[in-house]
Amino acid sequence: MMEKLFNRNSISLRLFIIGFLIILLMIPSAMIAALVNERENRKKEAIAEVTSKWAQAQTVGGPVITIPYEENRKDDQGKIQSTIEYLQILPDMLEVKGDIKPQIRYRGIYKAILYNTVLDLQGSFSFHEAANLNLIPQKVRWNDAFISVYIPDMRGIKENIRLYWEDRHILFEPGIKKGNNFFNSGVSVKIPLRANDFNANYKFALKLNLNGSEEFNLLPLGRQTSAQLSSTWAQPSFDGAFLPEKRRITKQGFTANWKVLDLNRNFPQQWVGDINTGNIFPSKFGVKLISTVDEYTKTIRSVKYLIMFVGLTFLLFFLVEVFNKKRIHPIQYLLIGFALCIFYVLLLSLSEHLYFELAYGIASVSIIGLITYYVKNALDNKILVMTTAGSLVSLYGFLYVLLQNQDYALLLGSIGLFIILAAVMYLSRKVDWYKIELSSNQQEHPDQKM
């Protein structure tokens, strides 16, 4: 019984060998996935090197007014100690207009998306809510008040920043002064305030000329924050806590408008002391300047289908063995499996230099041609050769559809596999596998060999 089961012509043995070869080919599959990740990390390192000399992604926040406040407290011994707290005041109205000018810089074969933006910020401050904090006007150090603007990467500042405060022009200084504990980078400057006047209103304006890379965001610190961003970049990805109310995207670029109220976020307009910064920065919104073709993401997605490709291709040749009495040697299975693996290496290398669609076309045509030529010389049967070529064209076309339709990949994939399984079951519905094994074991014809 065992001799019959594992005779070299046995169907059971063939299935065992094919299954073993599929498992063996998981090794190059893992190596290819590692190669894709390595190339993607190299791309990130190259982009980081470029942006480190230009400026990282920027998030602009502010302006914010900070005023020292004297407060008397009892210590553990009951003695009254004078301490300094800080009153933080966010703008009533904040309007931002920005024009983002992108540019591409290359590091080897990799490209980094950089930009320069000129921002116009204007708005107003009012202090009337500070009266609800039960502050004593005489204990407020009005002469020590300062205003701050958050800029995470100071290397991106291209011009001096002037604050238009009422009827004065004040030049900002680098760094955030003591008292503003939620901005760790940016510019600040002392401002003149009318003493003991919680009913005062102040208007401001400032302009920022700022470099950055790939992403630009704003913090909605106004009671009402209105923002308008425009650019010549035609593939924006609007990101953050808020999507634009209006947007227009054309081949010439985009324009987007946001409107955010203080009720839309989880922090107040005015407070004394520290505040949880975990509530402030997650409220940012803005835009990412992305490239429409992410070759590494698509390649790693395609690698996930490698085992399916190998399995279906081996199934095709197994059916050739069953229906046409053609014996295919395990080495031939292995060579075809390696050819299928080489497809992904070709796709990866070509997509780094060409559009992904073109790279996919060249790689798939090359592998289909290679396997078809190999099968033609091995089988010497035009019908089998045409069947093999047609099957491979269908498989690679199916994979391309899956890669282009990420949202429907699971649906399309499950339907496709169901159709393939149904076709195999239909073609083999009348096969008596026991007789095939027995007849295969009885004799071996020399002309049945590949």
PyMOL commands that set and color helices and strands:
alter all, ss='L'
color gray80, all
select helices_A, chain A and resi 2-5+11-24+26-54+128-133+137-139+142-144+154-156+262-264+277-279+281-283+295-303+306-324+330-351+356-379+382-404+406-427+433-442+446-448
alter helices_A, ss='H'
color red, helices_A
select strands_A, chain A and resi 58-74+80-89+93-107+110-126+146-150+162-165+168-171+173-174+186-190+201-213+215-218+224-231+236-240+246-250+253-261+270-272+285-289
alter strands_A, ss='S'
color yellow, strands_A
deselect
rebuild
show_as cartoon
